[in-house]
Amino acid sequence: MEKPELKPCPFCGKDAYYSWAVNGLLMVTIGCVYCGVHVKAARDGYGDDAKLSRDIVTVWNARV
């Protein structure tokens, strides 16, 4: 998966990180290493990995 464009952390304004892992379960995490806020999404079984990634990026980037 390619690294998506992320908005900075909504609390401290620092850069956000994006990580994903596959171990029978796709787990995508976006968060801030400075203040610890994060969002996670997971999918088991079959599905569209790219859509899951786009959806969580949309959630991170759409917050107020």
C-alpha positions as CSV (number, residue, x, y, z in Angstrom):
1,M,0.0,0.0,0.0
2,E,1.2,3.5,-0.8
3,K,1.5,6.1,2.0
4,P,-1.5,8.4,1.9
5,E,-1.5,12.2,2.3
6,L,-2.5,12.9,5.9
7,K,-3.5,16.1,7.7
8,P,-1.5,16.9,10.8
9,C,-2.6,15.9,14.3
10,P,-5.8,17.7,15.3
11,F,-4.6,18.2,18.8
12,C,-0.9,19.2,18.6
13,G,-0.4,19.9,14.9
14,K,2.5,17.5,14.5
15,D,2.9,15.1,11.6
16,A,0.7,11.9,11.6
17,Y,1.9,8.4,10.9
18,Y,0.3,5.6,8.9
19,S,0.9,2.0,9.5
20,W,-0.7,-1.3,8.4
21,A,-0.1,-4.9,9.2
22,V,-1.4,-8.2,7.9
23,N,-1.5,-11.3,10.1
24,G,-4.8,-12.9,9.1
25,L,-6.3,-9.5,9.8
26,L,-5.7,-6.3,8.0
27,M,-5.1,-3.6,10.6
28,V,-4.6,0.1,9.6
29,T,-3.6,2.7,12.1
30,I,-3.2,6.5,11.8
31,G,-2.0,8.5,14.7
32,C,0.3,11.0,16.3
33,V,3.6,9.9,18.0
34,Y,3.7,13.1,20.0
35,C,0.3,13.1,21.8
36,G,-0.9,9.5,21.2
37,V,-4.2,10.2,19.5
38,H,-5.0,7.5,16.9
39,V,-7.7,5.8,14.8
40,K,-7.7,2.2,13.8
41,A,-9.6,0.0,11.4
42,A,-9.5,-3.7,10.9
43,R,-10.8,-6.2,8.4
44,D,-10.7,-9.9,8.5
45,G,-11.5,-12.3,5.7
46,Y,-11.9,-11.0,2.2
47,G,-12.5,-7.4,1.2
48,D,-11.1,-4.4,-0.5
49,D,-7.8,-3.4,1.3
50,A,-7.5,-0.2,-0.6
51,K,-11.0,0.9,0.3
52,L,-10.3,0.2,4.0
53,S,-7.2,2.3,3.8
54,R,-9.1,5.2,2.0
55,D,-11.9,5.1,4.5
56,I,-9.6,5.4,7.6
57,V,-7.6,8.2,5.9
58,T,-11.0,10.0,5.2
59,V,-11.9,9.7,8.9
60,W,-8.5,11.1,10.0
61,N,-8.6,14.0,7.5
62,A,-12.2,14.9,8.0
63,R,-12.2,15.7,11.8
64,V,-12.8,19.2,13.0
